[in-house]
Amino acid sequence: MKGERRERENITKKPIVILIGGGSRLPAIWEYTNTPDAGAYISLVVSHKKEASGIPFALERKIPAIYFNFAQWKAKTGKDRPEYMEALGFMISQSNYMPDLVVGAGWDIILLLEFLRYFNRPDGYYNVINLHPAPLPDEVGAKTVRLSNGIEVPVIKGEIDEVLPQVLKLGVKKWGSTVHFLTEKVDEGPVIVRSEVDVLPNDTLDSLKERLQAAEDELLPRAISLLVKDKVRIENGKIVIVE
């Protein structure tokens, strides 16, 4: 009976696929998809990390979930990363999952064109978004980002455990995360939404990471909601949100 009810609910929602590392952002996305006005449901969770807690989390909730590790795939097939990306895109795009949106939430392997082209948008971009643990600029190639306090901070790329030590060393008062569209150029796709948190004088890597990720748990569902409800347009490489 529960399965039938979920199937009826999903008729009015759009399928999304979540690409995870460990899966720490997955619970917040799952909670969002179970709210009354959610416009999405999770049709598949994929991780390339064997120890990912998000895989059992999804399976316990009857969400299809798989482990698809590049090194193991390469050893088995003798093929390299472009072919791995092609296989990943082909698998995700099948009618079983048919995502309207692919969400990178901690997936830390660069997604190549061989993957992205499975999810073309009419405007020339791709229905693939990514969560980045730093503020990214609206202008492609900009070296700084202006935050709400008027201070400009440098653009920092990399994973969260690479970014945050630099943040504490810089001594900035605020930091944040960005959800953006993916393009063939790493971390240069149009910015959809950003979050900001205060950086406190006594912050450690762990305390700042905890505060940043708590904000991401609100930011990522917000971005997903905007997209699945068709409230986002891309005009001249910039995001226009239609409320």
C-alpha positions as semicolon CSV with decimal commas, in nm:
position;residue;x (nm);y (nm);z (nm)
1;M;0,000;0,000;0,000
2;K;0,283;0,243;0,084
3;G;0,448;0,169;-0,249
4;E;0,123;0,240;-0,434
5;R;0,076;0,568;-0,249
6;R;0,430;0,677;-0,331
7;E;0,377;0,589;-0,697
8;R;0,061;0,804;-0,710
9;E;0,243;1,095;-0,541
10;N;0,532;1,074;-0,789
11;I;0,299;1,124;-1,085
12;T;0,291;1,496;-1,002
13;K;0,664;1,518;-0,921
14;K;0,970;1,521;-1,143
15;P;1,241;1,255;-1,107
16;I;1,586;1,364;-0,995
17;V;1,906;1,162;-0,967
18;I;2,149;1,240;-0,686
19;L;2,523;1,186;-0,730
20;I;2,690;1,164;-0,391
21;G;3,028;1,116;-0,231
22;G;2,957;0,998;0,122
23;G;2,598;1,118;0,116
24;S;2,585;1,367;0,404
25;R;2,360;1,606;0,206
26;L;2,122;1,330;0,096
27;P;1,896;1,330;0,407
28;A;1,808;1,698;0,356
29;I;1,722;1,636;-0,009
30;W;1,512;1,334;0,085
31;E;1,328;1,535;0,352
32;Y;1,253;1,806;0,095
33;T;1,111;1,552;-0,152
34;N;0,872;1,433;0,117
35;T;0,722;1,774;0,186
36;P;0,369;1,837;0,052
37;D;0,472;2,095;-0,209
38;A;0,791;1,928;-0,328
39;G;0,818;1,917;-0,704
40;A;1,062;1,626;-0,715
41;Y;1,123;1,270;-0,608
42;I;1,454;1,082;-0,603
43;S;1,460;0,816;-0,873
44;L;1,822;0,704;-0,815
45;V;2,122;0,765;-0,590
46;V;2,474;0,693;-0,721
47;S;2,804;0,700;-0,532
48;H;3,154;0,618;-0,646
49;K;3,270;0,565;-0,287
50;K;3,232;0,218;-0,139
51;E;3,195;0,351;0,216
52;A;2,914;0,593;0,121
53;S;2,651;0,602;0,396
54;G;2,405;0,747;0,145
55;I;2,364;0,414;-0,034
56;P;2,213;0,224;0,263
57;F;2,022;0,541;0,357
58;A;1,852;0,536;0,017
59;L;1,793;0,161;0,005
60;E;1,630;0,166;0,349
61;R;1,381;0,416;0,204
62;K;1,313;0,206;-0,106
63;I;1,508;0,443;-0,333
64;P;1,719;0,271;-0,601
65;A;2,086;0,321;-0,518
66;I;2,409;0,191;-0,669
67;Y;2,783;0,202;-0,614
68;F;2,970;0,280;-0,938
69;N;3,341;0,311;-0,868
70;F;3,573;0,434;-1,143
71;A;3,881;0,235;-1,041
72;Q;3,689;-0,091;-1,026
73;W;3,512;-0,016;-1,354
74;K;3,845;0,062;-1,523
75;A;4,005;-0,258;-1,392
76;K;3,713;-0,461;-1,521
77;T;3,672;-0,296;-1,863
78;G;4,022;-0,168;-1,940
79;K;3,867;0,164;-2,039
80;D;3,936;0,515;-1,910
81;R;3,745;0,809;-1,762
82;P;3,565;0,932;-2,078
83;E;3,416;0,586;-2,129
84;Y;3,327;0,567;-1,759
85;M;3,143;0,899;-1,791
86;E;2,965;0,773;-2,102
87;A;2,854;0,459;-1,916
88;L;2,737;0,662;-1,615
89;G;2,537;0,903;-1,831
90;F;2,381;0,623;-2,033
91;M;2,279;0,434;-1,720
92;I;2,125;0,733;-1,544
93;S;1,935;0,849;-1,853
94;Q;1,742;0,523;-1,890
95;S;1,365;0,518;-1,857
96;N;1,391;0,354;-1,513
97;Y;1,527;0,683;-1,377
98;M;1,466;0,943;-1,657
99;P;1,580;1,241;-1,449
100;D;1,459;1,591;-1,518
101;L;1,757;1,700;-1,311
102;V;2,088;1,549;-1,199
103;V;2,218;1,684;-0,868
104;G;2,583;1,667;-0,766
105;A;2,588;1,661;-0,386
106;G;2,941;1,576;-0,283
107;W;3,028;1,387;-0,603
108;D;3,395;1,477;-0,642
109;I;3,484;1,332;-0,982
110;I;3,473;1,593;-1,260
111;L;3,176;1,519;-1,487
112;L;3,296;1,527;-1,846
113;L;3,108;1,616;-2,163
114;E;3,060;1,243;-2,227
115;F;2,827;1,249;-1,926
116;L;2,677;1,596;-1,956
117;R;2,552;1,554;-2,313
118;Y;2,293;1,302;-2,198
119;F;2,113;1,585;-2,018
120;N;2,095;1,866;-2,275
121;R;1,873;2,169;-2,216
122;P;1,709;2,364;-2,501
123;D;1,921;2,669;-2,408
124;G;2,249;2,485;-2,471
125;Y;2,326;2,409;-2,107
126;Y;2,272;2,083;-1,916
127;N;2,019;1,974;-1,655
128;V;2,303;1,896;-1,416
129;I;2,377;2,107;-1,109
130;N;2,651;2,097;-0,850
131;L;2,703;2,206;-0,491
132;H;3,034;2,388;-0,444
133;P;3,165;2,466;-0,090
134;A;3,263;2,824;-0,170
135;P;3,108;3,140;-0,320
136;L;3,141;3,139;-0,698
137;P;3,113;3,456;-0,908
138;D;2,840;3,542;-1,157
139;E;3,105;3,658;-1,402
140;V;3,301;3,377;-1,564
141;G;3,670;3,417;-1,492
142;A;3,629;3,663;-1,203
143;K;3,888;3,621;-0,928
144;T;3,671;3,752;-0,643
145;V;3,310;3,740;-0,521
146;R;3,134;4,023;-0,336
147;L;2,940;3,896;-0,032
148;S;2,641;4,054;0,144
149;N;2,867;4,244;0,384
150;G;3,027;4,419;0,086
151;I;3,359;4,243;0,126
152;E;3,514;4,068;-0,171
153;V;3,657;3,722;-0,112
154;P;3,877;3,522;-0,348
155;V;3,733;3,246;-0,565
156;I;3,852;2,915;-0,424
157;K;3,799;2,588;-0,604
158;G;3,834;2,234;-0,471
159;E;3,663;2,003;-0,223
160;I;3,543;2,124;0,116
161;D;3,840;1,986;0,309
162;E;4,073;2,171;0,071
163;V;3,874;2,496;0,077
164;L;3,812;2,552;0,447
165;P;4,176;2,562;0,565
166;Q;4,229;2,845;0,315
167;V;3,920;3,024;0,446
168;L;4,046;3,021;0,805
169;K;4,388;3,135;0,690
170;L;4,235;3,429;0,500
171;G;4,054;3,552;0,810
172;V;3,734;3,646;0,623
173;K;3,418;3,728;0,821
174;K;3,178;3,535;0,597
175;W;3,189;3,234;0,372
176;G;2,933;3,033;0,182
177;S;2,841;2,771;-0,076
178;T;2,709;2,786;-0,431
179;V;2,474;2,576;-0,642
180;H;2,550;2,618;-1,009
181;F;2,491;2,455;-1,346
182;L;2,769;2,231;-1,468
183;T;2,944;2,303;-1,795
184;E;3,252;2,160;-1,963
185;K;3,458;2,417;-1,769
186;V;3,496;2,327;-1,402
187;D;3,302;2,550;-1,159
188;E;3,218;2,809;-1,428
189;G;2,851;2,731;-1,496
190;P;2,578;2,987;-1,421
191;V;2,525;3,046;-1,048
192;I;2,173;2,955;-0,933
193;V;2,181;3,032;-0,559
194;R;2,436;3,095;-0,285
195;S;2,434;3,068;0,093
196;E;2,639;3,260;0,349
197;V;2,750;3,186;0,705
198;D;2,950;3,387;0,955
199;V;3,310;3,284;1,015
200;L;3,365;3,321;1,389
201;P;3,698;3,416;1,554
202;N;3,718;3,085;1,739
203;D;3,611;2,867;1,445
204;T;3,789;2,541;1,379
205;L;3,771;2,343;1,057
206;D;3,504;2,122;1,213
207;S;3,286;2,402;1,349
208;L;3,296;2,600;1,026
209;K;3,227;2,288;0,820
210;E;2,927;2,203;1,038
211;R;2,779;2,552;0,997
212;L;2,847;2,560;0,624
213;Q;2,686;2,221;0,566
214;A;2,381;2,313;0,774
215;A;2,328;2,606;0,536
216;E;2,382;2,374;0,238
217;D;2,101;2,153;0,366
218;E;1,868;2,446;0,301
219;L;2,042;2,577;-0,010
220;L;2,038;2,258;-0,218
221;P;1,665;2,180;-0,176
222;R;1,591;2,544;-0,259
223;A;1,783;2,516;-0,586
224;I;1,617;2,185;-0,672
225;S;1,274;2,331;-0,606
226;L;1,337;2,632;-0,829
227;L;1,448;2,409;-1,115
228;V;1,183;2,137;-1,103
229;K;0,914;2,406;-1,077
230;D;1,052;2,576;-1,391
231;K;1,141;2,900;-1,213
232;V;1,493;2,926;-1,355
233;R;1,597;3,064;-1,693
234;I;1,944;3,125;-1,829
235;E;1,980;3,447;-2,026
236;N;2,319;3,553;-2,163
237;G;2,490;3,312;-1,928
238;K;2,315;3,453;-1,617
239;I;2,036;3,310;-1,403
240;V;1,693;3,472;-1,401
241;I;1,461;3,344;-1,129
242;V;1,091;3,372;-1,205
243;E;0,889;3,370;-0,885
